[in-house]
Amino acid sequence: MSQRLERGRLGDGESRLRLQTIVRLRWLAVMGQLVALTVVFFGLGFPLPIGFCLGIIALSAWLNVFLTIRFPSRHRLSASFATLLLAYDILQLAALLYLTGGVENPFTVLVLAPVTVSAATLPPRNTVVLGLVAAAATVFIMFDYHPLPWFAGMRLDMPFLYKAGIVAAIVSCMVFLALYAWRLAKEGREMSAALAATELVLAREQKLHALDGLAAAAAHELGTPLSTIVLVSSELAKEFGSDPRCAEDLSLLASQARRCREILQKLTRRTGDEEDPLHASLSVREMMEEAAAPYRGAARLVEITARAGDGVVMPSAQEPVGHRRPGVIYGIGNIIENAVDFARSKVVVGAMWNAAEVIVTIADDGPGFPAELMDTLGEPYVTTRPGRGRPNSANSGLGLGFFIAKTLLERSGATVTLENQWAPATGAVVRLTWPRGVFESEVQRIGAARPADGREPSPAPPPAPAPAP
C-alpha cells in the first residue's frame, strides 16, 4: 500500500467524485431553483427577470444532459475537471442571486454546497481555489445586484453593514464546513486503508496457518506408503543384495526412503524451536511464549509469568487452554514488540485467570504512554513513535501496527485497555481481558482440549505397513 494511501491523502489529479454524483446533485439544484422561482414569481407575484433566470437554469440542465451523453455514469472525474464543474455551479448560483437580490437573498447560503462537496472529494488545493471563487462571487453580489423581489411599490434594501455581516457569516461557515467535511473524509479514507491493511495481515497469518495444516496432512498421508516402501526395499535388499547389478540401486532406494522418513518426522515432531503443525490448541503460557519468541534475543529482558488468581481453587485454577488463533498471537506479538522498543531494561508479560476471566498484561519500564494520546491510541495513524510521516527513519511509525493488533484482539473477544504504571514506577501497561468462556469456547466446541498439565497428548502410533507380497 502506498504511503499516500496510508496517510489518507489524495494525490495531485485524483478525485473521489463520480460523474453520476455531481449530475444528480445538479439535477436536485435545478429542481430546487425552479420551485423557488415558481413560488416567488407565480405564487407570491413578486417581479423578477424570469426569462433570464429560466435561461440560466436551463443552461445547467443542458450541461447535465451533455455530461450524461458524453460520459458513462460511473466515470470518475479528474480533480481539475471536477473543480471546473463545481466552479460552474458556484458561478451559476451567483448569477441567479445577482438577478434576485444579491446577498439579501436568503438562498445565498447555498454557495457553501459546492465548496463542501469539494472538501470531501477533492485535494485541499482544489478546495481552496473553489473557496476563493465562492468568496469572490459573494463579495461581488454584495456590491452589485438587482433589487430583491418584493411587494409592488416597496424596495427592501439592507444596510451595508448588515450585508457585510452576511458575507462574513457565509465565509466563516464555508471555512468551517470545508474543514469539517475534509476531516471526516480524511478519517474515513484512513480507516478504510487501515482496515484493508488489517485484512491483509490476517489473511497472511491464516494462509501461513493453513500451510502448516497442509504440511501436517501431507506427512500423515505419506506415512503409510513410505513405510511400505521401506519394508519392501529391505526385503529386496535381503534377497538381491548380493547381486552387483541391483545392490547399488537398492542401497540408493533405501537411503532415499530413510531421508523421506526423516523429513516427515521433522514436520510432525515438536522440539524447542520447531512448531507442531497439528498443534490446534495451546495454553495461555504457550500462547505468550509463542508471541514473545521473536523478541527473546533482544537487549531488553522479556519475562513471562502465568498463574491463577489469588484464592482461585480447582477446577478454575487449571490453566485455560484456547484454540490457536494466528490473529491473537500476531496481536500480542505486536504489543510485545512495541514494549521492547520503548522499555529501558525489561518487559513483563503476565497472565492471570480465574473462573470468569483470562487476563494478559504486557508492561514495560519505559516512559509510558503520553497523556495527550491516551484516549486516541489504537486509532489508525496515531503513534507515539518519532519520525511520524518519515517511514524510512529509525523507529518511525504510522500507527497502523497497534491498530491492527487491537482490531485482531478485539475480534477474538478481548477487551484492550491502556494505562501507565503507578508512580514511582514508570512504563506502559496494556491489559487484554477475555471472558474465560470465550477464550476456551473454540476448544470446547471442537473437542480439542488437552490434558490438565497442558502437555501435548502422545501421538498415535503409525498404521502398520501392508505385508509384502
NUDOTOR-976858 format. One line per field, with one value per residue (C-alpha): residue number from 1; residue in three letters; z, x, y. Coordinates in Angstrom, 1 decimal. Each point is the difference from the previous one (the first is absolute). Layout:
N
i: [NUM|...] $
aa: [ALA|...] $
Z: [Z|...] $
X: [X|...] $
Y: [Y|...] $
This chain:
469
i: [1|2|3|4|5|6|7|8|9|10|11|12|13|14|15|16|17|18|19|20|21|22|23|24|25|26|27|28|29|30|31|32|33|34|35|36|37|38|39|40|41|42|43|44|45|46|47|48|49|50|51|52|53|54|55|56|57|58|59|60|61|62|63|64|65|66|67|68|69|70|71|72|73|74|75|76|77|78|79|80|81|82|83|84|85|86|87|88|89|90|91|92|93|94|95|96|97|98|99|100|101|102|103|104|105|106|107|108|109|110|111|112|113|114|115|116|117|118|119|120|121|122|123|124|125|126|127|128|129|130|131|132|133|134|135|136|137|138|139|140|141|142|143|144|145|146|147|148|149|150|151|152|153|154|155|156|157|158|159|160|161|162|163|164|165|166|167|168|169|170|171|172|173|174|175|176|177|178|179|180|181|182|183|184|185|186|187|188|189|190|191|192|193|194|195|196|197|198|199|200|201|202|203|204|205|206|207|208|209|210|211|212|213|214|215|216|217|218|219|220|221|222|223|224|225|226|227|228|229|230|231|232|233|234|235|236|237|238|239|240|241|242|243|244|245|246|247|248|249|250|251|252|253|254|255|256|257|258|259|260|261|262|263|264|265|266|267|268|269|270|271|272|273|274|275|276|277|278|279|280|281|282|283|284|285|286|287|288|289|290|291|292|293|294|295|296|297|298|299|300|301|302|303|304|305|306|307|308|309|310|311|312|313|314|315|316|317|318|319|320|321|322|323|324|325|326|327|328|329|330|331|332|333|334|335|336|337|338|339|340|341|342|343|344|345|346|347|348|349|350|351|352|353|354|355|356|357|358|359|360|361|362|363|364|365|366|367|368|369|370|371|372|373|374|375|376|377|378|379|380|381|382|383|384|385|386|387|388|389|390|391|392|393|394|395|396|397|398|399|400|401|402|403|404|405|406|407|408|409|410|411|412|413|414|415|416|417|418|419|420|421|422|423|424|425|426|427|428|429|430|431|432|433|434|435|436|437|438|439|440|441|442|443|444|445|446|447|448|449|450|451|452|453|454|455|456|457|458|459|460|461|462|463|464|465|466|467|468|469] $
aa: [MET|SER|GLN|ARG|LEU|GLU|ARG|GLY|ARG|LEU|GLY|ASP|GLY|GLU|SER|ARG|LEU|ARG|LEU|GLN|THR|ILE|VAL|ARG|LEU|ARG|TRP|LEU|ALA|VAL|MET|GLY|GLN|LEU|VAL|ALA|LEU|THR|VAL|VAL|PHE|PHE|GLY|LEU|GLY|PHE|PRO|LEU|PRO|ILE|GLY|PHE|CYS|LEU|GLY|ILE|ILE|ALA|LEU|SER|ALA|TRP|LEU|ASN|VAL|PHE|LEU|THR|ILE|ARG|PHE|PRO|SER|ARG|HIS|ARG|LEU|SER|ALA|SER|PHE|ALA|THR|LEU|LEU|LEU|ALA|TYR|ASP|ILE|LEU|GLN|LEU|ALA|ALA|LEU|LEU|TYR|LEU|THR|GLY|GLY|VAL|GLU|ASN|PRO|PHE|THR|VAL|LEU|VAL|LEU|ALA|PRO|VAL|THR|VAL|SER|ALA|ALA|THR|LEU|PRO|PRO|ARG|ASN|THR|VAL|VAL|LEU|GLY|LEU|VAL|ALA|ALA|ALA|ALA|THR|VAL|PHE|ILE|MET|PHE|ASP|TYR|HIS|PRO|LEU|PRO|TRP|PHE|ALA|GLY|MET|ARG|LEU|ASP|MET|PRO|PHE|LEU|TYR|LYS|ALA|GLY|ILE|VAL|ALA|ALA|ILE|VAL|SER|CYS|MET|VAL|PHE|LEU|ALA|LEU|TYR|ALA|TRP|ARG|LEU|ALA|LYS|GLU|GLY|ARG|GLU|MET|SER|ALA|ALA|LEU|ALA|ALA|THR|GLU|LEU|VAL|LEU|ALA|ARG|GLU|GLN|LYS|LEU|HIS|ALA|LEU|ASP|GLY|LEU|ALA|ALA|ALA|ALA|ALA|HIS|GLU|LEU|GLY|THR|PRO|LEU|SER|THR|ILE|VAL|LEU|VAL|SER|SER|GLU|LEU|ALA|LYS|GLU|PHE|GLY|SER|ASP|PRO|ARG|CYS|ALA|GLU|ASP|LEU|SER|LEU|LEU|ALA|SER|GLN|ALA|ARG|ARG|CYS|ARG|GLU|ILE|LEU|GLN|LYS|LEU|THR|ARG|ARG|THR|GLY|ASP|GLU|GLU|ASP|PRO|LEU|HIS|ALA|SER|LEU|SER|VAL|ARG|GLU|MET|MET|GLU|GLU|ALA|ALA|ALA|PRO|TYR|ARG|GLY|ALA|ALA|ARG|LEU|VAL|GLU|ILE|THR|ALA|ARG|ALA|GLY|ASP|GLY|VAL|VAL|MET|PRO|SER|ALA|GLN|GLU|PRO|VAL|GLY|HIS|ARG|ARG|PRO|GLY|VAL|ILE|TYR|GLY|ILE|GLY|ASN|ILE|ILE|GLU|ASN|ALA|VAL|ASP|PHE|ALA|ARG|SER|LYS|VAL|VAL|VAL|GLY|ALA|MET|TRP|ASN|ALA|ALA|GLU|VAL|ILE|VAL|THR|ILE|ALA|ASP|ASP|GLY|PRO|GLY|PHE|PRO|ALA|GLU|LEU|MET|ASP|THR|LEU|GLY|GLU|PRO|TYR|VAL|THR|THR|ARG|PRO|GLY|ARG|GLY|ARG|PRO|ASN|SER|ALA|ASN|SER|GLY|LEU|GLY|LEU|GLY|PHE|PHE|ILE|ALA|LYS|THR|LEU|LEU|GLU|ARG|SER|GLY|ALA|THR|VAL|THR|LEU|GLU|ASN|GLN|TRP|ALA|PRO|ALA|THR|GLY|ALA|VAL|VAL|ARG|LEU|THR|TRP|PRO|ARG|GLY|VAL|PHE|GLU|SER|GLU|VAL|GLN|ARG|ILE|GLY|ALA|ALA|ARG|PRO|ALA|ASP|GLY|ARG|GLU|PRO|SER|PRO|ALA|PRO|PRO|PRO|ALA|PRO|ALA|PRO|ALA|PRO] $
Z: [0.0|-1.0|2.6|-1.5|0.7|3.5|0.8|-1.3|-2.5|-3.6|-2.5|-2.7|-2.7|2.1|0.8|1.9|-1.8|-2.5|-2.9|1.1|3.4|-1.4|-2.6|2.6|2.2|-2.8|-1.0|3.7|-0.2|-3.3|1.5|3.1|-2.0|-2.2|3.1|1.6|-3.2|-0.4|3.6|-0.1|-3.5|-0.3|3.6|1.7|-3.1|0.6|-3.2|-1.1|-3.4|-0.4|-3.6|0.9|3.1|-1.9|-2.6|2.6|1.5|-3.5|-0.6|3.0|-1.2|-3.5|1.6|1.9|-3.2|-1.8|2.8|0.2|-3.7|-0.2|2.9|1.7|3.3|2.0|-1.5|2.7|-0.6|0.1|2.6|-2.5|-1.8|3.2|1.1|-3.2|0.4|3.6|-0.9|-2.6|2.6|2.2|-2.8|-1.2|3.5|0.2|-3.3|1.4|3.2|-2.0|-1.7|3.2|2.7|0.5|3.6|1.2|-1.6|2.8|-2.5|0.0|2.5|-2.7|-1.3|2.8|-1.7|-2.8|2.3|2.6|-2.8|-1.1|3.5|0.3|-3.4|-1.4|1.1|2.3|-2.6|-2.3|3.0|0.8|-3.6|0.1|3.4|-1.5|-3.0|2.3|2.3|-3.0|-1.5|3.4|0.4|-3.5|0.4|3.3|-2.0|-3.3|-0.4|-1.2|2.8|2.1|-1.4|2.4|0.1|-2.6|0.9|2.7|-0.1|2.6|0.4|2.9|1.5|-1.2|3.4|0.1|-3.4|1.0|3.0|-2.3|-2.2|3.1|1.3|-3.3|-0.3|3.6|-0.5|-3.3|1.8|2.9|-2.2|-2.4|2.8|1.7|-3.2|-0.9|3.4|-0.1|-3.5|1.0|3.1|-2.2|-2.5|2.7|1.7|-3.3|-0.8|3.6|-0.1|-3.4|1.5|2.9|-2.3|-2.0|3.2|1.2|-3.3|-0.1|3.5|-0.9|-3.2|2.0|2.5|-2.9|-1.4|3.3|0.0|-3.6|0.9|2.9|-2.2|-2.6|2.6|1.4|-3.4|-1.2|3.1|-1.1|-3.6|1.2|2.7|-2.8|-2.2|2.9|0.8|-3.7|-0.6|3.1|-1.3|-3.4|1.4|1.9|-3.1|-2.7|2.1|-1.2|-3.7|-1.1|-2.6|2.7|3.1|-0.8|-1.1|3.1|2.3|-1.6|0.3|3.7|0.7|-1.7|1.8|3.3|-1.0|-0.7|3.3|1.8|-1.8|1.0|3.6|0.0|-1.2|2.7|2.9|2.5|1.3|1.9|-3.0|-2.5|0.0|-0.3|-2.9|1.7|3.0|-0.2|3.6|2.5|3.6|1.1|0.8|-3.3|-1.8|1.6|-0.6|-3.7|-0.3|1.9|-1.6|-2.8|2.7|2.5|-1.5|0.3|2.3|2.4|2.2|-0.8|3.1|-0.2|2.9|0.2|3.1|1.3|2.0|3.7|1.8|-3.2|0.6|-2.4|-2.5|-0.7|0.9|-2.9|-2.8|-2.8|-3.4|-3.1|-3.7|-1.9|-1.8|-2.1|0.3|3.8|0.0|-2.5|2.0|3.3|-1.8|-1.4|3.4|1.4|-2.8|0.9|3.6|-0.8|-2.1|2.7|3.1|1.8|1.3|0.4|-1.4|2.2|-1.8|2.7|-0.1|2.8|-0.1|2.2|-0.6|-2.0|-1.8|-1.7|0.3|-1.8|0.8|-1.9|2.1|-0.6|2.0|-2.7|-0.1|-0.2|-2.2|-0.5|1.8|-3.0|-2.2|2.6|-1.3|-3.7|0.0|-1.9|-2.7|-3.5|-0.6|3.7|1.2|2.9|-2.2|-1.3|-3.7|-0.7|-3.7|-0.6|-0.5|-0.7|3.1|3.1|2.2|-2.2|-0.2|-1.4|2.9|-2.1|1.9|3.3|-1.8|-1.8|3.2|2.0|-2.7|-0.2|3.8|0.3|-2.8|2.1|2.9|2.0|1.7|-0.5|2.6|0.3|3.0|1.6|3.0|3.4|1.3|0.8|-2.6|-3.7|-3.1|-2.0|0.7|-2.6|1.5|-2.1|1.7|-1.4|1.6|0.8|-1.8|-3.2|0.3|0.4|-2.1|-3.3|1.6|1.8|-3.2|-2.1|2.9|-0.3|3.7|1.3|3.4|3.1|0.0|-3.4|-1.7|-3.4|-0.1|-1.2|-3.7|-1.2|-1.4|-3.8|-1.8|-0.6|-3.5|-2.4|-0.2|-2.8|-2.8] $
X: [0.0|1.5|1.0|-2.5|-2.9|1.4|-0.1|-3.6|0.8|-1.1|2.8|0.2|-2.6|-2.0|-3.6|-2.6|-2.9|-1.9|-1.8|-3.3|0.3|0.6|-2.8|-2.5|0.9|-0.4|-3.4|-1.0|1.2|-1.9|-3.2|0.4|0.7|-3.0|-2.2|1.3|-0.6|-3.5|-1.0|1.5|-1.2|-3.3|-1.0|1.0|-0.1|3.3|1.6|3.3|1.8|-1.6|1.3|3.7|-0.4|-1.6|2.8|2.7|-1.8|-0.5|3.7|0.7|-2.6|1.6|3.5|-1.3|-1.5|3.3|2.0|-2.3|0.3|3.7|1.2|-1.2|-1.8|2.8|2.7|2.3|0.9|3.5|0.7|0.3|-3.2|-2.0|1.3|-1.2|-3.4|-0.3|1.3|-2.7|-2.7|1.3|-0.1|-3.4|-1.4|1.7|-1.6|-3.5|0.7|1.2|-3.4|-2.0|1.4|3.7|1.0|-3.4|-1.5|-0.2|1.0|3.5|1.0|-0.1|3.3|1.5|-1.1|2.5|2.9|-1.1|-0.3|3.5|1.4|-1.3|1.1|2.9|3.5|0.3|1.6|-3.1|-2.3|2.0|-0.5|-3.7|-0.2|1.6|-2.4|-3.0|1.3|0.7|-3.4|-1.7|1.9|-0.9|-3.8|0.3|0.8|-1.7|-3.4|-3.6|-2.4|-1.5|-3.5|-2.5|-3.5|-0.9|1.0|2.4|3.7|1.7|3.6|2.1|2.7|3.5|1.2|-2.6|0.9|3.7|-1.0|-1.8|3.1|2.2|-2.4|0.0|3.8|0.3|-2.5|1.8|3.3|-1.5|-2.1|2.9|2.4|-2.6|-0.8|3.7|0.7|-2.8|0.9|3.7|-0.8|-2.3|2.7|2.6|-2.4|-0.6|3.7|0.7|-2.8|1.3|3.5|-1.5|-1.8|3.3|1.9|-2.7|-0.2|3.7|0.0|-2.9|1.8|3.2|-2.1|-1.8|3.4|1.0|-3.1|0.6|3.6|-1.4|-2.6|2.6|2.3|-2.8|-1.2|3.5|0.9|-1.7|1.3|3.5|0.0|-1.0|2.9|2.5|-1.3|0.0|3.5|1.4|-1.5|1.4|3.5|-0.1|-0.9|2.1|2.6|2.8|-0.8|2.4|-2.5|-2.7|2.0|0.8|-3.6|-1.5|2.4|-0.9|-3.7|0.3|2.0|-2.5|-2.9|1.8|0.5|-3.7|-0.8|2.3|-1.6|-3.5|1.1|1.4|-3.4|-1.9|2.5|-0.3|3.3|1.2|0.0|-2.2|-3.7|-2.3|-2.4|-2.6|0.1|-3.6|-0.3|2.4|0.0|0.2|3.8|0.7|-1.9|2.1|3.2|-0.7|-0.9|3.2|2.4|1.2|1.0|1.8|3.4|-0.5|2.1|-3.0|-1.0|-3.4|-1.4|-3.1|-2.2|-3.3|-2.0|-3.5|-1.5|0.3|-2.5|-1.0|-0.5|-0.4|-1.3|0.1|3.7|0.8|1.9|-2.4|0.5|-1.1|-0.1|3.1|-1.0|2.7|-1.7|0.2|3.7|0.8|-1.8|1.8|3.3|-0.5|-0.7|3.1|2.1|-1.1|0.7|3.5|0.7|-0.9|1.2|3.2|0.9|-2.9|-3.4|-2.4|-2.6|-2.3|-3.2|-2.5|-3.3|-3.0|-3.4|-1.3|3.0|3.3|2.2|3.3|2.1|3.0|2.0|3.3|2.2|0.2|-1.4|-3.7|-2.8|-0.2|-3.0|-1.2|-0.1|-1.5|-3.6|0.9|2.6|-1.3|-1.5|1.7|2.9|0.3|3.5|2.4|3.1|2.2|0.3|-3.7|-0.4|3.6|-0.4|3.7|1.3|1.1|-2.9|-2.5|-3.5|-3.4|-2.1|-1.4|1.8|-1.8|-3.3|0.2|1.0|-2.8|-2.5|1.0|-0.1|-3.4|-1.3|1.0|-2.1|2.7|-0.4|3.1|0.8|3.0|1.5|3.3|1.7|-0.6|2.7|2.8|0.1|0.0|-1.1|-3.0|-2.5|-2.2|-2.7|-1.9|-3.0|-2.0|-3.1|1.3|-2.9|0.9|3.7|-0.7|-3.2|1.7|1.9|-3.1|-2.0|2.5|0.9|3.7|0.7|3.2|0.8|0.0|3.8|-0.1|2.3|-0.6|-1.6|2.3|-0.3|-1.9|2.3|0.2|-2.1|1.7|1.3|-1.7|1.7|2.4|-1.2] $
Y: [0.0|3.3|2.6|2.4|-2.3|-0.8|3.7|0.2|2.8|0.5|0.5|2.6|-0.5|-2.5|0.3|-2.1|1.7|-2.1|1.7|-1.7|1.7|3.6|-0.5|-1.0|2.8|2.5|-1.4|0.5|3.6|0.6|-1.3|2.1|3.1|-0.6|-0.5|3.2|2.1|-1.5|0.9|3.5|1.0|-1.8|-0.7|3.3|2.1|1.7|1.6|-1.5|-0.6|-3.4|-0.5|0.5|-2.2|-2.8|0.2|-0.3|-3.1|-1.5|0.3|-2.2|-2.5|-0.2|-0.4|-3.0|-1.5|0.5|-1.6|-2.9|-0.7|0.7|-2.1|-3.3|0.4|-1.6|2.2|1.3|3.7|1.3|2.6|2.8|-0.9|-0.4|3.4|1.6|-1.5|1.1|3.5|0.2|-0.9|2.9|2.5|-1.2|0.5|3.4|1.0|-0.9|1.8|3.1|0.1|-0.5|2.2|-0.9|-0.9|1.2|-3.1|-2.7|-2.7|1.5|-2.6|-2.7|1.3|-2.2|-3.2|-0.4|0.9|-2.6|-2.7|0.9|-0.2|-3.6|-1.2|2.1|0.9|3.0|2.2|-0.3|0.7|3.2|1.1|-0.6|1.8|3.1|-0.1|-0.3|2.8|2.3|-0.7|0.7|3.3|1.0|-0.4|1.9|3.1|-0.5|-1.8|0.5|0.9|-2.7|-1.0|1.6|1.4|2.6|3.5|-1.1|-0.5|-2.1|1.3|-1.3|2.2|-0.6|-1.1|-2.6|-1.3|-0.1|-2.0|-2.5|-0.3|-0.6|-2.6|-1.8|0.0|-1.2|-2.8|-0.9|-0.4|-2.0|-2.4|-0.5|-0.9|-2.2|-1.9|-0.4|-1.4|-2.4|-1.2|-0.3|-2.1|-2.2|-0.6|-0.7|-2.5|-1.7|-0.3|-1.2|-2.6|-1.2|-0.4|-1.9|-2.4|-0.5|-0.9|-2.3|-1.7|-0.5|-1.6|-2.2|-1.2|-0.8|-2.0|-1.8|-0.9|-1.5|-2.1|-1.1|-1.1|-2.0|-1.6|-0.9|-1.5|-2.1|-1.2|-0.9|-1.9|-3.3|-0.3|1.1|-2.8|-2.5|1.2|-0.3|-3.6|-1.1|1.5|-1.9|-3.3|0.6|0.8|-3.3|-1.9|1.8|1.8|-2.3|0.7|2.9|1.0|0.9|0.7|3.6|0.9|-1.7|1.8|3.3|-0.8|-0.8|3.1|2.3|-1.7|0.6|3.7|0.4|-1.6|2.5|2.9|-1.1|-0.5|3.5|1.4|-1.9|0.3|2.8|1.2|3.0|2.2|-1.8|0.3|-3.0|0.7|-2.2|2.3|1.3|1.0|1.6|1.2|3.6|-0.3|-1.7|2.8|2.6|-2.0|-0.3|3.7|1.1|-2.5|2.5|2.5|-2.3|0.9|3.8|2.2|0.3|-2.9|-1.5|-1.7|-2.2|-1.0|-1.9|-0.9|-0.4|3.0|0.1|-2.2|-1.8|-3.8|-2.9|-0.5|3.7|0.1|-2.3|1.9|1.0|-1.6|1.8|-0.5|1.1|3.2|1.6|3.4|-0.1|-1.1|2.7|2.7|-1.0|-0.2|3.5|1.5|-1.8|1.4|3.5|-0.6|-1.3|3.1|2.4|-1.9|1.0|-3.5|-2.4|-1.0|-2.1|-2.0|-1.5|-2.0|-0.5|-1.9|-0.8|-1.6|3.0|1.6|-0.5|3.1|0.6|3.1|1.3|2.5|1.8|2.3|2.7|3.6|-1.2|1.3|3.7|1.4|2.0|-3.2|-2.4|0.4|-0.3|-2.8|-2.9|2.1|-0.1|2.4|0.9|-0.9|0.7|-0.7|2.8|0.5|0.3|0.3|-1.1|-3.8|-0.5|1.7|-2.0|-1.1|1.8|-1.2|0.8|-1.4|-2.9|-2.8|0.6|0.7|-3.3|-1.8|1.5|-0.8|-3.6|-0.4|1.6|-2.2|-3.0|1.3|1.8|3.4|2.1|2.7|2.3|1.6|1.1|-1.5|1.6|2.4|-0.3|-2.8|1.0|-1.8|-0.9|-2.8|-1.7|-2.2|-2.6|-1.6|-2.9|-1.6|-3.4|-1.7|1.9|-0.8|-3.8|-0.2|-1.0|-2.8|-1.2|0.1|-2.0|-2.3|0.8|0.7|-1.6|-1.5|2.1|0.3|1.8|-2.6|-1.4|-3.4|-2.8|-0.5|-3.1|-2.7|0.0|-2.6|-3.3|-0.4|-2.3|-3.4|-0.5|-2.2] $
